[in-house]
Amino acid sequence: MSLAKKLARQEIVTMTPYQSARRLFSSNNANQEAIQKIWLNANEASGPGIYQLSSDCLNRYPDFQPDNLLTAYSNYSQLAKENILATRGADEGIELIIRTFCKAYQDNILICPPTYGMYAISAENHGAGIIEVPLIINPNTDIDLDINALAAQVGKVKVVFLCSPNNPTGSLLKAAQIRQVLDLFKDSAMVVVDEAYIEFCPENSVSSWLLHYDNLIILRTLSKAFALAGLRCGFTLASSEVITLLSKVIAPYPIAAPIAELASQALSEKGIAQMQIRVQETRILRQKLTTWLQAQPWCQQVFQSDANFVLFKSQYKDKLFNSLKSQGILIRDQSKQAQLSHCLRISIGSERELALLKKILDKSLQKMISGHLFSTTENTL
Ligand SMILES: Cc1ncc(COP(=O)(O)O)c(C=O)c1O
């Protein structure tokens, strides 16, 4: 039996997925015969609504996996369509993976905190256990996986979540260590590499490894570099066998027609070129912000980031956070995360937004010098 079938919940392997009207008969545009059918099998209205979208198909359920969208992502990712599942954001991918591979109240996932919070939330929702193997954060903020501690968990977990670049640290995992984890768990667990931020450092993607590792699953999204968080569109990349299993668990019509239309435009040649310009701008602004933070007396540490945010440590983090908040600028407090006490995360906004942020923090510094703001030290580090 294949690894995926061995690992998956048996009820998923044997179940027949919901046979939606559009799964039974796709309305794929390439198939003229299908378009000419009279669709009376899904209790739909027969005419278009009053919407202004270029798409006139809002009265119809969309295809289970809209072909224009999968073709666009296949071209972009250089993977076959059978290796791609479009989802409502990468978050839905996380949930599907847990629901597919973990038996509730029996199986565990493994996470490496500090990391993205939804792995644990989705596991909890489903009743899966959570085993933590913390990242090793070196003094220079370089990050390592704890390979020995991970090896001790082989056989105890069904899914391992790695995140590279990692949220909230921004750091990439080392390719050699990801390989070690894939090898360690090759007979016992799926290894998810969350590449939500990979467009900011595309040369570090492990998507080409899918050919060699049948326990590798990759998560992607249009929410970050493609600037389409409101669209709720992500992609899970894996062997066709894993994609087939996840397809049994996902909702019957996961991708709304307008989403597929807009996402396909974002994945066109022009859309990708625009995304790449955005990535270049983000990298320049990130470097400027990093250099600036490093020069601030209130900043103890800045994490090296390969994503669209920067994490830093300050013993005055509450005061910095609040002075920004009082001026309408919201950043993210990460100090409750393991190993990240006193840490704040700034997303790379526009040049104007970051200039404003620096100005407000500069003013705080002036107050600090004149003894007003930091007259009482917050917590000691
Ligand atoms: C590491 C990581 N993975 C996944 C997601 C979820 O992305 P989406 O908006 O596609 O659901 C996020 C969102 O912040 C993230 O940081």
The ligand as a Gaussian input file, in Angstrom:
#p B3LYP/6-31G(d) Opt

LIG

0 1
 C        3.038000      30.976000       7.206000
 C        1.641000      31.216000       6.775000
 N        0.965000      30.221000       6.209000
 C       -0.299000      30.385000       5.809000
 C       -0.941000      31.578000       5.966000
 C       -2.376000      31.698000       5.537000
 O       -2.459000      32.234000       4.262000
 P       -3.844000      32.426000       3.532000
 O       -4.172000      33.870000       3.570000
 O       -3.560000      31.959000       2.141000
 O       -4.850000      31.583000       4.211000
 C       -0.282000      32.643000       6.553000
 C       -0.967000      33.921000       6.764000
 O       -0.510000      34.817000       7.390000
 C        1.045000      32.453000       6.973000
 O        1.724000      33.426000       7.566000

